[in-house]
Amino acid sequence: MLQVDSKQARFNMVEQQIRPWEVLNQQVLDLISEVPREDFVPTAYRNLAFADINIPLAHDQEMMSPKLEGRILQALQLTPKDSVLEIGTGSGYFTALLAKSAKHVDSVDIYDDFITEARSKLNALNINNVSLKTGDAINGWNLGRRYDVIVLTGSVPELKPHFQEQLNEAGRLFAIVGDEPIMHAHLITRIAGHFYTESLFETLLPPLLGALEENFVL
């Protein structure tokens, strides 16, 4: 019975929250309908798994709202050939969505328990094209490697250039930049060695750990 209820709840989430927020890419909508979001939500908040809110996680972190996750996926236009760097694993749910859309995902989080729990949940869904690492990635991660897609799952007051410099040609970087009360979602694309920035929408998202500290440097 729970499976039936969850399937209907995911359908309602897509139709009542995500699609109305201009997420019209059917592949994205189908993906969100398929992956069991409820499996990644902390037990205490399981009844809010499909609500239009950011869900609290441990360490004062948050799981992004469903409609924001949908907008990010739509903007990135992921393909099965893409290599992805996710900065901030969190619950592992968005990691699962990325992995289902791309060739491989490197996901980094500063909290080891997030990595451990995400690995268990991803394994349970047979999602094995993900490398999970514990580390502080705000000032760069695996800087000798480039990616097709980079996603920051928390906000930053300003976007440091080392993030975009890790993009492959035609690579896309998603970041939410700014301070409360107004932050802007940016999509940066690398074309012929130049970086083009598109401001997509206004939103609010808690900062990546370390983003507001003095050690947030080049």
HELIX and SHEET records of a PDB file:
HELIX    1   1 LEU A    2  MET A   13  1                                  12    
HELIX    2   2 VAL A   14  ILE A   18  3                                   5    
HELIX    3   3 ARG A   19  TRP A   21  5                                   3    
HELIX    4   4 GLN A   26  GLU A   34  1                                   9    
HELIX    5   5 ARG A   37  PHE A   40  5                                   4    
HELIX    6   6 THR A   43  LEU A   48  5                                   6    
HELIX    7   7 ALA A   58  ASP A   60  5                                   3    
HELIX    8   8 PRO A   66  LEU A   76  1                                  11    
HELIX    9   9 TYR A   93  SER A  101  1                                   9    
HELIX   10  10 ASP A  112  ALA A  124  1                                  13    
HELIX   11  11 PRO A  161  GLU A  165  1                                   5    
SHEET    1   A 2 ILE A  55  PRO A  56  0                                        
SHEET    2   A 2 GLU A  62  MET A  63 -1                                        
SHEET    1   B 7 VAL A 130  THR A 134  0                                        
SHEET    2   B 7 HIS A 104  ASP A 109  1                                        
SHEET    3   B 7 SER A  83  ILE A  87  1                                        
SHEET    4   B 7 TYR A 147  LEU A 152  1                                        
SHEET    5   B 7 LEU A 167  ASP A 179  1                                        
SHEET    6   B 7 ILE A 182  ILE A 191 -1                                        
SHEET    7   B 7 HIS A 194  THR A 203 -1                                        
END                                                                             
